[in-house]
Amino acid sequence: MPIATLHRTEGAPATLPESVPFGGASSVVSMGRLESNQVSLNDRKISKVHCRLIVRTCKRKGAADGEIMTRIFIKDQSTFGTFVNGKAVVKDQWTMLQEGDVIGLRNPHGNASLGEYAVKYHDAAAPEASGAAAAGAAAAAGAAGLVAVKQEANATPQAAAPPAPGLMAVKQEVTSAPPQRAAHLSKVL
């Protein structure tokens, strides 16, 4: 039995596979326009390799030492963005998917129901959720503080590293400097 499955949503193109199982041998899946992807969608707004999904083992923060979960993580590698529940995921950063999350490869303009696949876990730790309840379940699970065991699959978005002090000084100088070019032009006119 697979660890998890992505199920095609009603609004998704019929050319997509009805389900994408994740198990031992298929723990990495790529989606995109290229036919070499496991899930291929011929659409101009889909990148050649649009996103990657991977199965990772996680441990629940604050839980007993032995409590381990297996979850799917997604990484956007596209030009136009990858969406989970209607919201863009951070490019080139692994994001953990919860039960009922809807993955969109095309911009759903905030409408989570316009995605191509919904996530279904096949373990006891996955809460039952659907539609709007899925977003609430995802937020609750995020609040519970799931921590990725493997650093590359860290699910919690991290703030961007602050710019180097020299770059910050240049940025402050540029933003606080008076617009000399505009002043020069007003003198000429």
N, CA, C and O of each residue as an XYZ file, in Angstrom:
756
protein
N       0.843     -1.187      0.000
C       0.000      0.000      0.000
C       0.885      1.246      0.000
O       1.875      1.302      0.730
N       0.533      2.259     -0.824
C       1.354      3.480     -0.866
C       1.271      4.262      0.449
O       0.306      4.140      1.204
N       2.289      5.052      0.695
C       2.340      5.909      1.876
C       1.335      7.039      1.730
O       0.644      7.405      2.681
N       1.265      7.588      0.518
C       0.348      8.685      0.216
C       0.013      8.643     -1.264
O       0.710      8.007     -2.055
N      -1.059      9.326     -1.626
C      -1.482      9.381     -3.015
C      -1.962     10.786     -3.325
O      -2.607     11.429     -2.497
N      -1.645     11.260     -4.527
C      -2.228     12.495     -5.026
C      -3.386     12.083     -5.921
O      -3.203     11.278     -6.835
N      -4.571     12.622     -5.674
C      -5.757     12.299     -6.464
C      -6.115     13.503     -7.333
O      -6.205     14.630     -6.846
N      -6.318     13.246     -8.625
C      -6.677     14.314     -9.556
C      -8.001     14.939     -9.130
O      -8.944     14.228     -8.783
N      -8.072     16.256     -9.156
C      -9.298     16.961     -8.792
C     -10.253     16.983     -9.981
O      -9.863     16.672    -11.107
N     -11.486     17.346     -9.726
C     -12.507     17.357    -10.777
C     -12.185     18.327    -11.899
O     -12.472     18.040    -13.062
N     -11.590     19.479    -11.572
C     -11.310     20.494    -12.587
C     -10.005     20.286    -13.334
O      -9.701     21.045    -14.255
N      -9.230     19.282    -12.964
C      -7.935     19.046    -13.604
C      -8.112     18.437    -14.991
O      -9.102     17.749    -15.241
N      -7.158     18.681    -15.898
C      -7.250     18.084    -17.236
C      -7.297     16.554    -17.165
O      -6.588     15.941    -16.366
N      -8.118     15.958    -17.988
C      -8.278     14.498    -18.000
C      -7.010     13.790    -18.480
O      -6.870     12.581    -18.297
N      -6.086     14.538    -19.091
C      -4.834     13.928    -19.569
C      -3.873     13.614    -18.426
O      -2.925     12.851    -18.612
N      -4.103     14.189    -17.249
C      -3.252     13.906    -16.088
C      -3.605     12.542    -15.513
O      -4.756     12.114    -15.596
N      -2.620     11.853    -14.929
C      -2.939     10.574    -14.276
C      -3.979     10.791    -13.176
O      -3.943     11.796    -12.466
N      -4.900      9.844    -13.043
C      -5.962      9.957    -12.043
C      -5.404      9.989    -10.625
O      -5.921     10.695     -9.759
N      -4.328      9.205    -10.392
C      -3.696      9.229     -9.078
C      -2.191      9.041     -9.233
O      -1.717      8.420    -10.185
N      -1.459      9.591     -8.277
C      -0.003      9.466     -8.248
C       0.358      8.896     -6.883
O       0.335      9.617     -5.886
N       0.694      7.594     -6.828
C       1.022      6.985     -5.533
C       2.470      7.263     -5.125
O       3.361      7.335     -5.972
N       2.689      7.417     -3.828
C       4.028      7.579     -3.259
C       4.299      6.385     -2.363
O       3.578      6.145     -1.395
N       5.330      5.648     -2.690
C       5.725      4.494     -1.896
C       7.229      4.351     -1.952
O       7.924      5.292     -2.335
N       7.744      3.199     -1.579
C       9.180      2.959     -1.529
C       9.917      3.386     -2.782
O      10.811      4.229     -2.712
N       9.563      2.822     -3.931
C      10.303      3.093     -5.162
C       9.911      4.423     -5.798
O      10.693      4.981     -6.568
N       8.736      4.941     -5.503
C       8.286      6.183     -6.134
C       8.209      7.319     -5.113
O       7.195      8.012     -5.017
N       9.284      7.502     -4.359
C       9.249      8.524     -3.324
C       9.583      9.913     -3.852
O       9.441     10.893     -3.120
N      10.027     10.027     -5.113
C      10.288     11.323     -5.737
C       9.481     11.413     -7.017
O       9.524     10.503     -7.845
N       8.746     12.503     -7.188
C       7.927     12.711     -8.380
C       8.198     14.114     -8.899
O       8.236     15.074     -8.130
N       8.388     14.225    -10.220
C       8.522     15.550    -10.828
C       7.294     15.800    -11.696
O       6.762     14.891    -12.333
N       6.856     17.065    -11.701
C       5.709     17.472    -12.505
C       6.152     18.605    -13.410
O       6.922     19.472    -12.997
N       5.666     18.601    -14.645
C       6.011     19.680    -15.557
C       5.601     19.374    -16.974
O       4.854     18.430    -17.235
N       6.104     20.192    -17.897
C       5.732     20.093    -19.302
C       6.490     18.993    -20.036
O       5.975     18.444    -21.010
N       7.698     18.662    -19.593
C       8.481     17.621    -20.272
C       7.825     16.256    -20.126
O       7.270     15.938    -19.075
N       7.889     15.467    -21.161
C       7.322     14.125    -21.102
C       8.115     13.205    -20.184
O       7.603     12.165    -19.769
N       9.353     13.567    -19.857
C      10.167     12.747    -18.959
C       9.744     12.876    -17.494
O      10.195     12.094    -16.658
N       8.887     13.847    -17.169
C       8.351     13.974    -15.809
C       7.379     12.826    -15.533
O       6.758     12.298    -16.456
N       7.252     12.445    -14.267
C       6.271     11.415    -13.917
C       4.854     11.916    -14.171
O       3.982     11.134    -14.551
N       4.613     13.213    -13.967
C       3.321     13.832    -14.278
C       3.605     14.931    -15.291
O       4.272     15.919    -14.981
N       3.090     14.749    -16.508
C       3.359     15.686    -17.594
C       2.074     16.401    -17.996
O       1.033     15.774    -18.194
N       2.165     17.720    -18.112
C       1.012     18.535    -18.500
C       1.467     19.514    -19.568
O       2.271     20.403    -19.288
N       0.965     19.364    -20.789
C       1.367     20.206    -21.904
C       0.557     21.497    -21.862
O      -0.561     21.561    -22.372
N       1.130     22.506    -21.255
C       0.480     23.802    -21.091
C       1.590     24.845    -21.091
O       2.605     24.661    -20.419
N       1.415     25.939    -21.832
C       2.467     26.961    -21.926
C       2.798     27.596    -20.579
O       3.914     28.085    -20.403
N       1.890     27.608    -19.644
C       2.137     28.220    -18.332
C       2.775     27.241    -17.351
O       2.994     27.579    -16.188
N       3.071     26.036    -17.816
C       3.726     25.027    -16.981
C       5.192     24.963    -17.408
O       5.492     24.858    -18.598
N       6.098     25.026    -16.438
C       7.526     24.957    -16.736
C       7.922     23.532    -17.118
O       7.188     22.578    -16.859
N       9.098     23.406    -17.742
C       9.565     22.077    -18.156
C       9.617     21.131    -16.967
O       9.098     20.017    -17.034
N      10.236     21.566    -15.888
C      10.169     20.842    -14.612
C       9.572     21.862    -13.649
O      10.280     22.717    -13.117
N       8.278     21.763    -13.435
C       7.521     22.763    -12.688
C       7.741     22.649    -11.182
O       7.989     23.648    -10.506
N       7.648     21.428    -10.664
C       7.855     21.219     -9.227
C       8.284     19.780     -8.987
O       8.114     18.906     -9.838
N       8.840     19.562     -7.814
C       9.229     18.216     -7.388
C       8.539     17.920     -6.067
O       8.357     18.798     -5.224
N       8.162     16.661     -5.913
C       7.558     16.206     -4.662
C       8.396     15.055     -4.151
O       8.869     14.228     -4.930
N       8.578     15.000     -2.854
C       9.410     13.963     -2.258
C       8.794     13.514     -0.943
O       8.180     14.309     -0.231
N       8.962     12.240     -0.627
C       8.481     11.713      0.648
C       9.635     11.789      1.646
O      10.744     11.335      1.364
N       9.363     12.364      2.804
C      10.365     12.488      3.862
C       9.778     12.024      5.183
O       8.570     12.088      5.410
N      10.663     11.557      6.041
C      10.265     11.154      7.385
C      10.414     12.355      8.306
O      11.437     13.038      8.292
N       9.398     12.602      9.097
C       9.381     13.739     10.015
C       9.065     13.257     11.419
O       8.518     12.170     11.608
N       9.407     14.062     12.381
C       9.034     13.736     13.755
C       8.208     14.885     14.304
O       8.500     16.052     14.043
N       7.193     14.555     15.053
C       6.298     15.565     15.602
C       6.998     16.263     16.759
O       7.467     15.607     17.690
N       7.070     17.578     16.706
C       7.724     18.358     17.747
C       6.972     18.199     19.068
O       5.748     18.320     19.120
N       7.705     17.934     20.103
C       7.111     17.806     21.427
C       6.477     16.452     21.692
O       5.944     16.231     22.780
N       6.518     15.542     20.732
C       5.921     14.216     20.899
C       6.949     13.260     21.496
O       8.121     13.598     21.663
N       6.485     12.082     21.806
C       7.379     11.053     22.335
C       8.518     10.819     21.346
O       8.362     11.033     20.144
N       9.662     10.379     21.861
C      10.859     10.223     21.034
C      10.629      9.363     19.800
O      11.217      9.635     18.754
N       9.804      8.348     19.890
C       9.649      7.419     18.783
C       8.573      7.780     17.778
O       8.394      7.043     16.808
N       7.844      8.879     17.958
C       6.726      9.204     17.071
C       7.234      9.839     15.776
O       7.677     10.987     15.760
N       7.160      9.069     14.700
C       7.655      9.507     13.395
C       6.520      9.443     12.389
O       5.704      8.521     12.412
N       6.476     10.437     11.501
C       5.459     10.511     10.456
C       6.153     10.573      9.101
O       7.317     10.964      9.012
N       5.455     10.195      8.073
C       5.957     10.317      6.710
C       5.054     11.290      5.984
O       3.833     11.130      5.979
N       5.654     12.301      5.370
C       4.884     13.335      4.694
C       5.495     13.658      3.344
O       6.671     13.388      3.098
N       4.676     14.244      2.465
C       5.134     14.692      1.153
C       5.542     16.160      1.274
O       4.851     16.964      1.899
N       6.674     16.488      0.665
C       7.139     17.863      0.586
C       7.172     18.265     -0.880
O       7.466     17.444     -1.749
N       6.868     19.533     -1.155
C       6.851     20.038     -2.526
C       7.825     21.199     -2.640
O       7.977     21.993     -1.712
N       8.492     21.288     -3.805
C       9.429     22.387     -4.071
C       9.085     22.976     -5.434
O       9.087     22.273     -6.445
N       8.790     24.268     -5.451
C       8.480     24.972     -6.692
C       9.774     25.257     -7.445
O      10.728     25.781     -6.869
N       9.808     24.916     -8.727
C      10.966     25.201     -9.576
C      10.514     25.862    -10.873
O      11.185     25.760    -11.900
N       9.376     26.535    -10.815
C       8.757     27.060    -12.028
C       8.959     28.555    -12.201
O       9.469     29.248    -11.321
N       8.543     29.023    -13.359
C       8.560     30.451    -13.652
C       7.293     31.121    -13.129
O       7.347     32.231    -12.600
N       6.161     30.449    -13.276
C       4.876     31.054    -12.939
C       4.350     30.695    -11.552
O       3.345     31.257    -11.118
N       5.001     29.779    -10.851
C       4.613     29.445     -9.486
C       3.854     28.142     -9.353
O       3.199     27.675    -10.285
N       3.964     27.569     -8.162
C       3.231     26.371     -7.768
C       2.390     26.776     -6.569
O       2.837     27.568     -5.739
N       1.190     26.249     -6.470
C       0.237     26.717     -5.472
C      -0.258     25.566     -4.608
O      -0.502     24.466     -5.104
N      -0.403     25.827     -3.312
C      -0.987     24.871     -2.383
C      -2.161     25.582     -1.724
O      -1.999     26.625     -1.089
N      -3.335     25.006     -1.884
C      -4.576     25.602     -1.365
C      -4.765     27.037     -1.862
O      -5.239     27.899     -1.122
N      -4.391     27.285     -3.118
C      -4.593     28.592     -3.731
C      -3.528     29.616     -3.423
O      -3.608     30.741     -3.916
N      -2.528     29.270     -2.620
C      -1.474     30.217     -2.246
C      -0.143     29.744     -2.809
O       0.170     28.554     -2.769
N       0.644     30.686     -3.336
C       1.943     30.352     -3.927
C       2.898     29.837     -2.855
O       2.959     30.379     -1.751
N       3.646     28.780     -3.195
C       4.681     28.286     -2.286
C       5.979     29.016     -2.622
O       6.155     29.503     -3.739
N       6.877     29.086     -1.656
C       8.149     29.778     -1.839
C       9.007     28.985     -2.823
O       9.188     27.777     -2.677
N       9.528     29.682     -3.819
C      10.335     29.034     -4.862
C      11.594     28.416     -4.265
O      12.252     29.015     -3.414
N      11.918     27.212     -4.722
C      13.122     26.471     -4.324
C      13.211     26.190     -2.829
O      14.310     26.046     -2.293
N      12.089     26.113     -2.161
C      12.062     25.778     -0.732
C      11.053     24.650     -0.517
O       9.937     24.705     -1.034
N      11.444     23.637      0.240
C      10.550     22.509      0.508
C       9.428     22.944      1.437
O       9.672     23.595      2.453
N       8.200     22.585      1.088
C       7.017     22.891      1.890
C       6.267     21.591      2.143
O       6.000     20.837      1.208
N       5.924     21.323      3.405
C       5.229     20.086      3.756
C       3.754     20.174      3.380
O       3.103     21.197      3.596
N       3.241     19.088      2.817
C       1.834     19.013      2.437
C       1.045     18.245      3.489
O       1.514     17.236      4.014
N      -0.143     18.724      3.790
C      -1.030     18.110      4.771
C      -2.150     17.360      4.052
O      -2.371     17.542      2.854
N      -2.838     16.530      4.792
C      -4.008     15.802      4.284
C      -5.002     16.797      3.698
O      -5.371     17.772      4.353
N      -5.434     16.552      2.464
C      -6.445     17.397      1.830
C      -5.901     18.622      1.117
O      -6.667     19.320      0.451
N      -4.601     18.915      1.228
C      -4.038     20.059      0.512
C      -4.251     19.869     -0.985
O      -4.168     18.751     -1.494
N      -4.527     20.971     -1.690
C      -4.734     20.928     -3.134
C      -3.540     21.601     -3.806
O      -3.217     22.754     -3.519
N      -2.888     20.856     -4.709
C      -1.716     21.341     -5.430
C      -2.165     21.895     -6.770
O      -2.884     21.231     -7.516
N      -1.739     23.117     -7.073
C      -2.056     23.740     -8.356
C      -0.786     24.102     -9.101
O       0.123     24.708     -8.533
N      -0.724     23.733    -10.367
C       0.427     24.084    -11.195
C       0.179     25.364    -11.989
O       1.121     25.995    -12.468
N      -1.072     25.738    -12.123
C      -1.446     26.982    -12.798
C      -2.063     27.902    -11.762
O      -2.677     27.432    -10.803
N      -1.908     29.209    -11.942
C      -2.383     30.171    -10.948
C      -3.893     30.058    -10.762
O      -4.655     30.316    -11.693
N      -4.333     29.668     -9.542
C      -5.772     29.535     -9.283
C      -6.407     30.844     -8.844
O      -7.601     30.880     -8.545
N      -5.625     31.927     -8.802
C      -6.099     33.237     -8.374
C      -6.807     33.165     -7.021
O      -7.876     33.745     -6.831
N      -6.185     32.437     -6.081
C      -6.702     32.332     -4.728
C      -7.760     31.276     -4.508
O      -8.158     31.038     -3.367
N      -8.229     30.635     -5.564
C      -9.277     29.627     -5.440
C      -8.635     28.248     -5.325
O      -8.163     27.690     -6.316
N      -8.620     27.705     -4.109
C      -7.949     26.430     -3.856
C      -8.559     25.276     -4.638
O      -7.871     24.290     -4.905
N      -9.829     25.371     -5.013
C     -10.477     24.266     -5.710
C     -10.027     24.138     -7.164
O     -10.399     23.178     -7.838
N      -9.229     25.095     -7.660
C      -8.786     25.043     -9.041
C      -7.466     24.295     -9.229
O      -6.880     24.364    -10.309
N      -6.989     23.592     -8.221
C      -5.743     22.846     -8.332
C      -5.920     21.549     -9.096
O      -7.038     21.142     -9.412
N      -4.782     20.899     -9.392
C      -4.812     19.657    -10.162
C      -4.896     18.403     -9.289
O      -5.512     17.416     -9.691
N      -4.279     18.428     -8.090
C      -4.239     17.230     -7.247
C      -4.534     17.556     -5.783
O      -4.209     18.639     -5.297
N      -5.159     16.594     -5.088
C      -5.397     16.683     -3.649
C      -4.578     15.579     -2.968
O      -4.437     14.482     -3.508
N      -4.044     15.876     -1.786
C      -3.179     14.951     -1.050
C      -4.016     14.033     -0.160
O      -4.934     14.479      0.529
N      -3.682     12.743     -0.188
C      -4.336     11.758      0.686
C      -3.246     10.878      1.287
O      -2.511     10.206      0.563
N      -3.145     10.888      2.626
C      -2.177     10.033      3.326
C      -2.855      8.725      3.717
O      -4.060      8.683      3.968
N      -2.056      7.654      3.764
C      -2.582      6.333      4.104
C      -1.991      5.831      5.412
O      -1.636      4.659      5.532
N      -1.886      6.733      6.403
C      -1.392      6.299      7.716
C      -2.329      6.811      8.798
O      -3.184      7.658      8.541
N      -2.169      6.308      9.977
C      -3.066      6.652     11.090
C      -2.869      8.084     11.554
O      -3.777      8.659     12.155
N      -1.699      8.683     11.292
C      -1.415     10.024     11.794
C      -2.059     11.118     10.963
O      -2.106     12.268     11.399
N      -2.560     10.790      9.768
C      -3.142     11.803      8.900
C      -4.573     12.107      9.320
O      -5.409     11.204      9.348
N      -4.873     13.361      9.646
C      -6.241     13.718      9.996
C      -7.130     13.738      8.766
O      -6.665     14.046      7.669
N      -8.386     13.418      8.936
C      -9.337     13.479      7.828
C      -9.718     14.931      7.616
O     -10.090     15.622      8.565
N      -9.630     15.396      6.387
C      -9.971     16.779      6.091
C     -10.359     16.883      4.625
O      -9.975     16.047      3.807
N     -11.132     17.928      4.302
C     -11.457     18.188      2.905
C     -11.866     19.641      2.756
O     -12.336     20.263      3.709
N     -11.685     20.180      1.556
C     -12.098     21.544      1.248
C     -11.534     22.562      2.198
O     -10.327     22.594      2.440
N     -12.418     23.416      2.755
C     -11.975     24.473      3.659
C     -11.394     23.895      4.937
O     -10.509     24.495      5.547
N     -11.892     22.721      5.349
C     -11.358     22.089      6.559
C      -9.899     21.708      6.361
O      -9.140     21.660      7.328
N      -9.492     21.436      5.121
C      -8.100     21.073      4.838
C      -7.172     22.226      5.176
O      -6.102     22.022      5.749
N      -7.582     23.441      4.819
C      -6.746     24.599      5.129
C      -6.622     24.762      6.641
O      -5.543     25.074      7.143
N      -7.716     24.554      7.366
C      -7.670     24.632      8.826
C      -6.802     23.541      9.414
O      -6.049     23.777     10.359
N      -6.907     22.334      8.852
C      -6.076     21.223      9.334
C      -4.614     21.500      9.071
O      -3.761     21.191      9.903
N      -4.309     22.093      7.898
C      -2.920     22.413      7.575
C      -2.380     23.450      8.546
O      -1.244     23.339      9.009
N      -3.190     24.459      8.857
C      -2.741     25.483      9.796
C      -2.561     24.895     11.189
O      -1.599     25.224     11.883
N      -3.484     24.025     11.601
C      -3.373     23.412     12.928
C      -2.136     22.532     13.012
O      -1.437     22.536     14.026
N      -1.861     21.774     11.947
C      -0.682     20.909     11.955
C       0.580     21.749     11.972
O       1.558     21.398     12.632
N       0.561     22.872     11.236
C       1.717     23.764     11.253
C       1.924     24.326     12.642
O       3.058     24.455     13.103
N       0.814     24.666     13.323
C       0.902     25.189     14.674
C       1.410     24.126     15.644
O       2.070     24.444     16.633
N       1.101     22.871     15.356
C       1.588     21.795     16.221
C       3.101     21.682     16.135
O       3.733     21.084     17.005
N       3.683     22.256     15.084
C       5.131     22.338     14.990
C       5.798     21.066     14.522
O       6.634     20.505     15.231
N       5.439     20.598     13.332
C       6.124     19.434     12.795
C       7.510     19.864     12.339
O       7.657     20.869     11.643
N       8.512     19.113     12.727
C       9.887     19.464     12.400
C      10.463     18.412     11.470
O      10.356     17.216     11.745
N      11.060     18.833     10.395
C      11.653     17.888      9.451
C      12.937     17.320     10.017
O      13.770     18.045     10.561
N      13.085     16.007      9.880
C      14.302     15.361     10.343
C      15.441     15.679      9.394
O      16.564     15.943      9.824
N      15.153     15.654      8.118
C      16.182     15.968      7.132
C      16.148     17.458      6.861
O      15.093     18.002      6.535
N      17.261     18.115      6.988
C      17.311     19.561      6.887
C      16.880     20.066      5.518
O      16.260     21.126      5.430
N      17.190     19.337      4.444
C      16.825     19.809      3.118
C      15.319     19.845      2.922
O      14.832     20.551      2.038
N      14.574     19.102      3.722
C      13.125     19.062      3.585
C      12.454     19.825      4.706
O      11.335     19.491      5.095
N      13.102     20.824      5.224
C      12.554     21.608      6.319
C      11.257     22.266      5.877
O      11.250     23.044      4.923
N      10.163     21.964      6.558
C       8.840     22.410      6.130
C       8.509     23.820      6.553
O       7.705     24.478      5.892
N       9.088     24.306      7.616
C       8.719     25.626      8.102
C       9.456     26.676      7.299
O      10.682     26.629      7.197
N       8.716     27.640      6.717
C       9.375     28.681      5.947
C      10.313     29.481      6.842
O       9.949     29.869      7.952
N      11.510     29.720      6.351
C      12.473     30.487      7.124
C      12.599     31.864      6.503
O      12.479     32.023      5.288
N      12.839     32.845      7.334
C      13.017     34.195      6.834
C      14.282     34.250      5.995
O      15.245     33.529      6.254
N      14.269     35.101      5.001
C      15.446     35.239      4.158
C      16.591     35.788      4.997
O      16.378     36.576      5.919
N      17.783     35.372      4.675
C      18.952     35.834      5.405
C      19.103     37.331      5.183
O      18.904     37.814      4.068
N      19.453     38.073      6.234
C      19.607     39.519      6.061
C      20.761     39.805      5.107
O      21.729     39.045      5.062
N      20.669     40.887      4.348
C      21.743     41.197      3.423
C      23.025     41.518      4.179
O      22.995     41.896      5.351
N      24.132     41.364      3.500
C      25.423     41.677      4.096
C      25.442     43.147      4.495
O      24.790     43.962      3.844
N      26.184     43.511      5.564
C      26.191     44.908      6.033
C      26.509     45.911      4.930
O      25.900     46.980      4.881
N      27.447     45.589      4.048
C      27.798     46.497      2.961
C      26.631     46.730      2.020
O      26.396     47.856      1.580
N      25.892     45.658      1.708
C      24.736     45.792      0.827
C      23.638     46.606      1.498
O      22.954     47.391      0.840
N      23.467     46.424      2.801
C      22.442     47.169      3.532
C      22.759     48.659      3.500
O      21.866     49.487      3.321
N      24.029     48.996      3.674
C      24.429     50.399      3.647
C      24.150     51.000      2.270
O      23.660     52.126      2.176
N      24.453     50.268      1.211
C      24.192     50.755     -0.142
C      22.699     50.936     -0.341
O      22.265     51.932     -0.920
N      21.906     49.977      0.136
C      20.452     50.064     -0.004
C      19.929     51.298      0.719
O      19.101     52.027      0.174
N      20.406     51.544      1.952
C      19.959     52.712      2.711
C      20.371     53.996      2.017
O      19.603     54.958      1.976
N      21.588     54.018      1.469
C      22.078     55.205      0.782
C      21.233     55.496     -0.453
O      20.884     56.646     -0.716
N      20.905     54.453     -1.207
C      20.125     54.626     -2.425
C      18.708     55.072     -2.098
O      18.171     55.956     -2.766
N      18.089     54.471     -1.073
C      16.704     54.822     -0.754
C      16.590     56.165     -0.066
O      15.545     56.808     -0.166
N      17.643     56.625      0.642
C      17.549     57.899      1.350
C      18.116     59.057      0.536
O      17.898     60.216      0.890
N      18.838     58.772     -0.545
C      19.421     59.832     -1.363
C      18.319     60.563     -2.123
O      17.373     59.943     -2.610
N      18.450     61.902     -2.220
C      17.441     62.650     -2.987
C      17.544     62.298     -4.461
O      18.632     62.004     -4.956
N      16.447     62.326     -5.150
C      16.471     61.996     -6.581
C      17.165     63.112     -7.365
O      16.509     64.049     -7.819
N      18.491     63.015     -7.525
C      19.286     64.059     -8.166
C      18.952     64.179     -9.648
O      18.957     65.283    -10.194
N      18.670     63.093    -10.286
C      18.360     63.118    -11.721
C      17.096     63.935    -11.965
O      17.048     64.736    -12.898
N      16.081     63.742    -11.143
C      14.825     64.484    -11.296
C      15.058     65.975    -11.068
O      14.496     66.807    -11.781
N      15.889     66.319    -10.070
C      16.182     67.722     -9.791
C      16.900     68.344    -10.984
O      16.603     69.472    -11.375
N      17.844     67.604    -11.559
C      18.591     68.069    -12.711
C      17.647     68.328    -13.903
O      17.775     69.338    -14.595
N      16.723     67.422    -14.124
C      15.779     67.567    -15.230
C      14.867     68.768    -15.036
O      14.526     69.447    -16.005
N      14.465     69.042    -13.788
C      13.578     70.176    -13.557
C      14.299     71.498    -13.827
O      13.673     72.473    -14.242
N      15.613     71.532    -13.592
C      16.393     72.745    -13.884
C      16.493     72.972    -15.393
O      16.458     74.103    -15.877
N      16.621     71.847    -16.125
C      16.761     71.940    -17.576
C      15.461     72.413    -18.189
O      15.480     73.218    -19.120
N      14.330     71.935    -17.691
C      13.033     72.309    -18.249
C      12.647     73.655    -17.735
O      11.582     74.166    -18.081
